[in-house]
């Protein structure tokens, strides 16, 4: 939540934020639980500059990149950018978005009508295609 407060300093306006969800860590479920959320934002930054800004925010909050997909203080990903399909950095849409309940569940809070730019699948279809255990492992942190 605190990370969202510094987005404006990076020329990123937060439009909408999902609920926060807990899920088993990925790829190693023995690591501490993840807390996940999705934010819809507006910016004039291009995708590459936006990713650089997101990495700057991660660093500000103490992220140190020690091992790929290891435990981290903050992980900000760019899931989609106006439906663009790009192979460079960053890859758009996020290459593993279809496989991750911990991304799709909060995405449904902010963009329930979202359609995957490559496959054309609706968000609802992507959620239904996930194994049931993946979906139920993502739990809302609402108080």
N, CA, C and O of each residue as an XYZ file, in Angstrom:
572
protein
N       0.820     -1.186      0.000
C       0.000      0.000      0.000
C       0.871      1.259      0.000
O       0.586      2.217     -0.718
N       1.942      1.250      0.817
C       2.805      2.432      0.873
C       3.476      2.695     -0.468
O       3.730      3.848     -0.818
N       3.763      1.641     -1.218
C       4.412      1.827     -2.520
C       3.539      2.659     -3.450
O       4.052      3.467     -4.225
N       2.235      2.469     -3.379
C       1.328      3.225     -4.248
C       1.403      4.722     -3.985
O       1.140      5.527     -4.879
N       1.759      5.096     -2.765
C       1.840      6.514     -2.404
C       2.973      7.234     -3.121
O       2.916      8.454     -3.280
N       4.000      6.511     -3.558
C       5.117      7.154     -4.243
C       5.000      7.095     -5.764
O       5.845      7.650     -6.467
N       3.982      6.442     -6.274
C       3.791      6.385     -7.729
C       3.746      7.781     -8.362
O       4.384      7.984     -9.395
N       3.021      8.752     -7.790
C       2.967     10.070     -8.447
C       4.339     10.710     -8.644
O       4.537     11.434     -9.620
N       5.280     10.466     -7.754
C       6.630     11.019     -7.907
C       7.331     10.449     -9.131
O       8.295     11.035     -9.625
N       6.855      9.310     -9.624
C       7.425      8.671    -10.816
C       6.553      8.912    -12.054
O       6.717      8.242    -13.074
N       5.627      9.872    -11.957
C       4.729     10.231    -13.068
C       3.745      9.107    -13.381
O       3.412      8.856    -14.540
N       3.287      8.434    -12.319
C       2.322      7.342    -12.461
C       1.120      7.679    -11.590
O       1.254      7.844    -10.377
N      -0.056      7.781    -12.209
C      -1.280      8.085    -11.466
C      -2.060      6.798    -11.235
O      -2.403      6.090    -12.182
N      -2.334      6.505     -9.980
C      -3.103      5.315     -9.634
C      -4.585      5.611     -9.852
O      -5.121      6.569     -9.294
N      -5.245      4.783    -10.669
C      -6.657      4.957    -10.987
C      -7.525      4.081    -10.099
O      -8.544      4.533     -9.577
N      -7.122      2.830     -9.927
C      -7.917      1.887     -9.156
C      -6.989      0.810     -8.600
O      -6.013      0.424     -9.242
N      -7.310      0.330     -7.392
C      -6.496     -0.705     -6.748
C      -7.411     -1.841     -6.305
O      -8.491     -1.613     -5.759
N      -6.970     -3.043     -6.546
C      -7.722     -4.228     -6.121
C      -7.634     -4.388     -4.606
O      -6.911     -3.662     -3.924
N      -8.382     -5.347     -4.110
C      -8.182     -5.797     -2.733
C      -6.793     -6.425     -2.660
O      -6.170     -6.700     -3.685
N      -6.319     -6.649     -1.439
C      -5.047     -7.329     -1.234
C      -5.340     -8.794     -0.940
O      -6.294     -9.120     -0.234
N      -4.505     -9.670     -1.491
C      -4.710    -11.114     -1.400
C      -3.438    -11.791     -0.922
O      -2.333    -11.378     -1.274
N      -3.598    -12.828     -0.124
C      -2.467    -13.664      0.292
C      -2.466    -14.911     -0.565
O      -3.519    -15.424     -0.943
N      -1.268    -15.394     -0.870
C      -1.140    -16.646     -1.625
C       0.198    -17.282     -1.287
O       1.120    -16.601     -0.839
N       0.302    -18.591     -1.502
C       1.592    -19.247     -1.288
C       2.650    -18.628     -2.192
O       2.359    -18.236     -3.322
N       3.860    -18.543     -1.698
C       4.959    -18.004     -2.491
C       5.138    -18.845     -3.755
O       4.837    -20.039     -3.771
N       5.630    -18.204     -4.803
C       5.896    -18.886     -6.059
C       7.306    -18.510     -6.488
O       7.636    -17.326     -6.419
N       8.123    -19.386     -6.906
C       7.867    -20.787     -7.205
C       8.050    -21.714     -6.003
O       7.735    -22.901     -6.091
N       8.558    -21.187     -4.873
C       8.826    -22.032     -3.706
C       7.812    -21.745     -2.601
O       7.951    -20.760     -1.876
N       6.796    -22.595     -2.466
C       5.749    -22.331     -1.473
C       6.231    -22.404     -0.031
O       5.468    -22.093      0.883
N       7.485    -22.810      0.198
C       8.012    -22.789      1.566
C       8.541    -21.408      1.945
O       8.803    -21.151      3.120
N       8.701    -20.515      0.968
C       9.070    -19.126      1.255
C       7.880    -18.434      1.912
O       6.768    -18.960      1.873
N       8.091    -17.266      2.515
C       6.968    -16.542      3.130
C       5.856    -16.258      2.122
O       6.106    -16.072      0.931
N       4.619    -16.228      2.630
C       3.444    -15.951      1.786
C       3.644    -14.646      1.005
O       4.325    -13.728      1.460
N       3.040    -14.594     -0.165
C       2.992    -13.367     -0.957
C       1.740    -12.594     -0.587
O       0.725    -13.184     -0.216
N       1.812    -11.285     -0.686
C       0.633    -10.431     -0.646
C       0.586     -9.778     -2.019
O       1.550     -9.153     -2.460
N      -0.560     -9.933     -2.690
C      -0.685     -9.481     -4.074
C      -1.825     -8.499     -4.228
O      -2.832     -8.572     -3.523
N      -1.651     -7.583     -5.160
C      -2.697     -6.636     -5.538
C      -2.393     -6.214     -6.970
O      -1.284     -6.403     -7.468
N      -3.401     -5.641     -7.620
C      -3.230     -5.091     -8.959
C      -3.735     -3.658     -8.934
O      -4.775     -3.359     -8.349
N      -2.982     -2.783     -9.579
C      -3.386     -1.390     -9.698
C      -3.515     -1.038    -11.177
O      -2.679     -1.408    -12.002
N      -4.566     -0.327    -11.480
C      -4.719      0.263    -12.806
C      -4.133      1.665    -12.710
O      -4.466      2.427    -11.802
N      -3.259      1.997    -13.651
C      -2.578      3.291    -13.591
C      -2.666      4.010    -14.932
O      -2.960      3.416    -15.970
N      -2.399      5.309    -14.868
C      -2.249      6.125    -16.073
C      -0.883      6.793    -16.006
O      -0.434      7.223    -14.944
N      -0.236      6.870    -17.158
C       1.080      7.502    -17.216
C       1.366      7.909    -18.653
O       0.793      7.366    -19.597
N       2.256      8.865    -18.796
C       2.743      9.229    -20.126
C       4.036      8.486    -20.444
O       4.563      8.590    -21.551
N       4.544      7.735    -19.464
C       5.779      6.977    -19.667
C       5.562      5.840    -20.660
O       4.498      5.221    -20.681
N       6.541      5.576    -21.456
C       6.542      4.422    -22.346
C       6.795      3.169    -21.496
O       7.291      3.285    -20.376
N       6.463      1.970    -22.010
C       6.637      0.751    -21.202
C       8.026      0.590    -20.586
O       8.134      0.214    -19.419
N       9.092      0.867    -21.344
C      10.442      0.702    -20.810
C      10.687      1.671    -19.651
O      11.244      1.284    -18.624
N      10.277      2.913    -19.815
C      10.452      3.910    -18.756
C       9.575      3.595    -17.554
O       9.967      3.839    -16.412
N       8.407      3.063    -17.804
C       7.517      2.675    -16.716
C       8.153      1.549    -15.897
O       8.125      1.593    -14.667
N       8.722      0.546    -16.561
C       9.387     -0.536    -15.840
C      10.567     -0.005    -15.025
O      10.788     -0.436    -13.894
N      11.313      0.918    -15.597
C      12.429      1.521    -14.856
C      11.904      2.244    -13.624
O      12.498      2.140    -12.551
N      10.817      2.965    -13.754
C      10.210      3.662    -12.615
C       9.748      2.655    -11.560
O       9.936      2.885    -10.365
N       9.148      1.548    -11.989
C       8.703      0.524    -11.038
C       9.896     -0.090    -10.303
O       9.816     -0.350     -9.103
N      10.989     -0.318    -11.008
C      12.193     -0.851    -10.361
C      12.776      0.163     -9.372
O      13.303     -0.226     -8.330
N      12.685      1.451     -9.690
C      13.141      2.498     -8.776
C      12.335      2.455     -7.482
O      12.891      2.595     -6.392
N      11.029      2.262     -7.606
C      10.163      2.169     -6.424
C      10.516      0.927     -5.611
O      10.583      0.988     -4.384
N      10.742     -0.196     -6.284
C      11.148     -1.421     -5.576
C      12.413     -1.178     -4.762
O      12.486     -1.559     -3.594
N      13.398     -0.550     -5.369
C      14.653     -0.268     -4.682
C      14.440      0.658     -3.495
O      15.033      0.458     -2.435
N      13.609      1.655     -3.664
C      13.290      2.593     -2.581
C      12.742      1.845     -1.361
O      13.006      2.227     -0.220
N      11.980      0.781     -1.613
C      11.395     -0.001     -0.534
C      12.260     -1.203     -0.132
O      11.768     -2.128      0.514
N      13.527     -1.195     -0.506
C      14.469     -2.172      0.005
C      14.645     -3.434     -0.812
O      15.256     -4.390     -0.335
N      14.134     -3.464     -2.014
C      14.302     -4.669     -2.827
C      15.754     -4.825     -3.232
O      16.376     -3.896     -3.747
N      16.276     -5.996     -2.996
C      17.612     -6.374     -3.452
C      17.425     -7.639     -4.269
O      16.874     -8.624     -3.778
N      17.874     -7.618     -5.493
C      17.721     -8.770     -6.379
C      18.870     -9.740     -6.142
O      19.986     -9.536     -6.619
N      18.566    -10.820     -5.382
C      19.611    -11.802     -5.064
C      19.469    -13.059     -5.902
O      20.458    -13.582     -6.415
N      18.227    -13.551     -6.043
C      18.016    -14.736     -6.884
C      16.672    -14.592     -7.577
O      15.737    -13.998     -7.039
N      16.596    -15.131     -8.750
C      15.375    -15.045     -9.539
C      14.209    -15.677     -8.785
O      14.305    -16.809     -8.312
N      13.112    -14.938     -8.679
C      11.875    -15.382     -8.032
C      12.037    -15.703     -6.552
O      11.207    -16.415     -5.987
N      13.093    -15.191     -5.908
C      13.280    -15.401     -4.479
C      12.413    -14.451     -3.671
O      11.771    -13.566     -4.237
N      12.385    -14.623     -2.344
C      11.627    -13.713     -1.485
C      12.080    -12.273     -1.708
O      13.259    -12.015     -1.953
N      11.142    -11.347     -1.622
C      11.463     -9.950     -1.878
C      10.519     -9.043     -1.102
O       9.403     -9.424     -0.749
N      10.997     -7.843     -0.852
C      10.188     -6.881     -0.109
C       9.061     -6.325     -0.965
O       7.995     -5.982     -0.454
N       9.296     -6.238     -2.263
C       8.310     -5.653     -3.174
C       8.621     -6.130     -4.584
O       9.783     -6.204     -4.982
N       7.585     -6.450     -5.326
C       7.746     -6.887     -6.718
C       6.647     -6.229     -7.532
O       5.478     -6.594     -7.416
N       7.017     -5.270     -8.348
C       6.061     -4.554     -9.183
C       6.231     -5.010    -10.625
O       7.307     -4.875    -11.207
N       5.162     -5.550    -11.194
C       5.197     -6.042    -12.568
C       4.288     -5.217    -13.450
O       3.301     -4.646    -12.986
N       4.626     -5.160    -14.720
C       3.780     -4.543    -15.730
C       3.057     -5.677    -16.437
O       3.665     -6.446    -17.182
N       1.753     -5.775    -16.197
C       0.973     -6.889    -16.730
C       0.507     -6.631    -18.154
O       0.546     -7.521    -19.004
N       0.070     -5.415    -18.404
C      -0.507     -5.051    -19.702
C      -0.299     -3.551    -19.872
O      -0.238     -2.810    -18.892
N      -0.192     -3.118    -21.101
C      -0.041     -1.694    -21.387
C      -0.908     -1.399    -22.606
O      -0.459     -1.497    -23.748
N      -2.150     -1.039    -22.340
C      -3.112     -0.709    -23.409
C      -3.239     -1.789    -24.477
O      -3.445     -1.483    -25.651
N      -3.114     -3.055    -24.071
C      -3.281     -4.147    -25.019
C      -2.105     -4.358    -25.958
O      -2.212     -5.117    -26.921
N      -0.995     -3.703    -25.695
C       0.181     -3.862    -26.555
C       0.726     -5.286    -26.483
O       0.621     -5.966    -25.462
N       1.308     -5.710    -27.594
C       2.022     -6.986    -27.659
C       3.445     -6.639    -28.076
O       3.683     -6.161    -29.185
N       4.396     -6.890    -27.156
C       5.792     -6.548    -27.424
C       6.692     -7.672    -26.944
O       6.464     -8.248    -25.880
N       7.714     -7.982    -27.729
C       8.652     -9.055    -27.408
C       9.879     -8.554    -26.667
O      10.561     -9.338    -26.006
N      10.174     -7.263    -26.764
C      11.365     -6.722    -26.115
C      11.156     -6.579    -24.627
O      10.281     -7.218    -24.043
N      11.983     -5.719    -24.008
C      11.832     -5.459    -22.582
C      11.003     -4.207    -22.386
O      11.350     -3.152    -22.917
N       9.939     -4.296    -21.653
C       9.355     -5.496    -21.054
C       8.492     -6.258    -22.051
O       7.928     -5.667    -22.972
N       8.390     -7.563    -21.865
C       7.510     -8.384    -22.695
C       6.078     -8.042    -22.295
O       5.738     -8.030    -21.112
N       5.257     -7.768    -23.284
C       3.848     -7.422    -23.034
C       2.938     -8.275    -23.893
O       3.231     -8.510    -25.065
N       1.835     -8.741    -23.323
C       1.504     -8.706    -21.904
C       2.487     -9.573    -21.119
O       3.270    -10.325    -21.700
N       2.434     -9.457    -19.793
C       3.338    -10.248    -18.946
C       3.248    -11.704    -19.395
O       2.146    -12.239    -19.511
N       4.391    -12.359    -19.650
C       4.373    -13.689    -20.268
C       3.721    -14.804    -19.437
O       3.298    -15.812    -20.001
N       3.633    -14.645    -18.120
C       3.046    -15.718    -17.305
C       1.711    -15.326    -16.667
O       1.244    -15.988    -15.741
N       1.112    -14.266    -17.159
C      -0.130    -13.780    -16.564
C      -1.232    -14.845    -16.580
O      -2.026    -14.923    -15.642
N      -1.288    -15.656    -17.624
C      -2.359    -16.665    -17.756
C      -2.260    -17.784    -16.740
O      -3.248    -18.467    -16.470
N      -1.071    -17.980    -16.171
C      -0.824    -19.119    -15.278
C      -0.966    -18.776    -13.809
O      -0.878    -19.669    -12.966
N      -1.180    -17.534    -13.479
C      -1.043    -17.093    -12.094
C      -2.343    -16.588    -11.492
O      -2.793    -15.477    -11.773
N      -2.931    -17.428    -10.661
C      -4.150    -17.017     -9.957
C      -3.877    -15.797     -9.096
O      -4.744    -14.934     -8.952
N      -2.671    -15.712     -8.514
C      -2.364    -14.579     -7.641
C      -2.282    -13.258     -8.398
O      -2.220    -12.196     -7.779
N      -2.282    -13.309     -9.721
C      -2.364    -12.117    -10.552
C      -3.792    -11.943    -11.087
O      -4.353    -10.849    -11.032
N      -4.364    -13.023    -11.598
C      -5.686    -12.935    -12.231
C      -6.801    -12.589    -11.249
O      -7.722    -11.848    -11.594
N      -6.727    -13.120    -10.027
C      -7.790    -12.836     -9.056
C      -7.847    -11.340     -8.742
O      -8.923    -10.752     -8.844
N      -6.726    -10.693     -8.362
C      -6.825     -9.247     -8.125
C      -7.073     -8.433     -9.402
O      -7.686     -7.367     -9.347
N      -6.603     -8.929    -10.544
C      -6.879     -8.245    -11.805
C      -8.378     -8.144    -12.049
O      -8.857     -7.150    -12.595
N      -9.115     -9.169    -11.644
C     -10.572     -9.153    -11.813
C     -11.232     -8.033    -11.013
O     -12.310     -7.564    -11.380
N     -10.601     -7.603     -9.931
C     -11.141     -6.494     -9.143
C     -11.097     -5.176     -9.899
O     -12.018     -4.366     -9.792
N     -10.033     -4.956    -10.662
C      -9.851     -3.664    -11.326
C     -10.223     -3.668    -12.804
O     -10.530     -2.617    -13.366
N     -10.199     -4.826    -13.433
C     -10.470     -4.900    -14.879
C     -11.212     -6.189    -15.212
O     -10.672     -7.036    -15.924
N     -12.444     -6.360    -14.710
C     -13.156     -7.621    -14.910
C     -13.417     -7.963    -16.381
O     -13.647     -9.126    -16.711
N     -13.384     -6.976    -17.253
C     -13.631     -7.212    -18.677
C     -12.337     -7.332    -19.480
O     -12.369     -7.334    -20.711
N     -11.201     -7.434    -18.792
C      -9.913     -7.506    -19.474
C      -9.858     -8.739    -20.369
O     -10.354     -9.809    -20.015
N      -9.252     -8.566    -21.518
C      -9.072     -9.647    -22.496
C      -7.577     -9.759    -22.789
O      -6.896     -8.753    -22.988
N      -7.074    -10.997    -22.813
C      -5.658    -11.220    -23.078
C      -5.335    -10.772    -24.504
O      -5.946    -11.266    -25.452
N      -4.382     -9.840    -24.675
C      -4.086     -9.306    -26.010
C      -3.608    -10.331    -27.028
O      -3.832    -10.151    -28.225
N      -2.958    -11.397    -26.586
C      -2.454    -12.410    -27.526
C      -3.490    -13.472    -27.865
O      -3.662    -13.835    -29.029
N      -4.174    -13.965    -26.846
C      -5.078    -15.095    -27.057
C      -6.522    -14.679    -27.293
O      -7.308    -15.433    -27.867
N      -6.865    -13.481    -26.850
C      -8.250    -13.027    -26.945
C      -9.141    -13.569    -25.839
O     -10.325    -13.234    -25.787
N      -8.596    -14.405    -24.946
C      -9.401    -14.967    -23.863
C      -9.807    -13.884    -22.875
O      -9.020    -13.001    -22.534
N     -11.047    -13.971    -22.428
C     -11.518    -13.085    -21.378
C     -10.898    -13.489    -20.047
O     -10.527    -14.647    -19.855
N     -10.787    -12.545    -19.142
C     -10.236    -12.815    -17.816
C     -10.994    -13.953    -17.136
O     -10.386    -14.831    -16.524
N     -12.297    -13.937    -17.243
C     -13.124    -14.993    -16.647
C     -12.731    -16.374    -17.188
O     -12.679    -17.345    -16.433
N     -12.457    -16.458    -18.490
C     -12.052    -17.729    -19.093
C     -10.692    -18.180    -18.568
O     -10.479    -19.367    -18.322
N      -9.776    -17.228    -18.396
C      -8.452    -17.560    -17.875
C      -8.553    -18.062    -16.440
O      -7.864    -19.010    -16.064
N      -9.401    -17.438    -15.642
C      -9.604    -17.891    -14.269
C     -10.194    -19.301    -14.235
O      -9.761    -20.146    -13.452
N     -11.175    -19.541    -15.084
C     -11.810    -20.869    -15.114
C     -10.842    -21.949    -15.572
O     -11.000    -23.111    -15.198
N      -9.848    -21.595    -16.369
C      -8.881    -22.570    -16.886
C      -7.833    -22.955    -15.845
O      -7.142    -23.960    -16.011
N      -7.707    -22.180    -14.788
C      -6.728    -22.497    -13.744
C      -7.193    -23.684    -12.923
O      -8.396    -23.895    -12.767
N      -6.266    -24.457    -12.402
C      -6.666    -25.528    -11.481
C      -7.398    -24.925    -10.274
O      -7.018    -23.865     -9.777
N      -8.437    -25.602     -9.815
C      -9.246    -25.104     -8.703
C      -8.390    -24.773     -7.484
O      -8.624    -23.763     -6.821
N      -7.418    -25.602     -7.187
C      -6.558    -25.354     -6.035
C      -5.789    -24.061     -6.122
O      -5.546    -23.420     -5.100
N      -5.396    -23.658     -7.326
C      -4.688    -22.384     -7.514
C      -5.596    -21.214     -7.159
O      -5.178    -20.270     -6.490
N      -6.850    -21.289     -7.617
C      -7.792    -20.185     -7.355
C      -8.117    -20.078     -5.878
O      -8.155    -18.975     -5.333
N      -8.352    -21.209     -5.216
C      -8.756    -21.161     -3.810
C      -7.584    -20.863     -2.882
O      -7.796    -20.507     -1.723
N      -6.356    -21.000     -3.368
C      -5.187    -20.674     -2.538
C      -4.992    -19.168     -2.402
O      -4.235    -18.720     -1.541
N      -5.665    -18.384     -3.238
C      -5.581    -16.935     -3.193
C      -6.735    -16.437     -2.320
O      -7.903    -16.569     -2.684
N      -6.389    -15.859     -1.157
C      -7.430    -15.458     -0.214
C      -7.364    -13.967      0.063
O      -6.285    -13.393      0.209
N      -8.531    -13.355      0.133
C      -8.640    -11.930      0.381
C      -8.160    -11.598      1.792
O      -8.392    -12.356      2.734
N      -7.491    -10.460      1.920
C      -7.023     -9.998      3.225
C      -7.959     -8.931      3.801
O      -7.572     -8.200      4.713
N      -9.174     -8.835      3.280
C     -10.129     -7.855      3.813
C     -10.346     -8.116      5.283
O     -10.437     -9.259      5.731
N     -10.426     -7.021      6.024
C     -10.645     -7.191      7.463
C     -12.110     -7.192      7.819
O     -12.461     -7.325      8.992
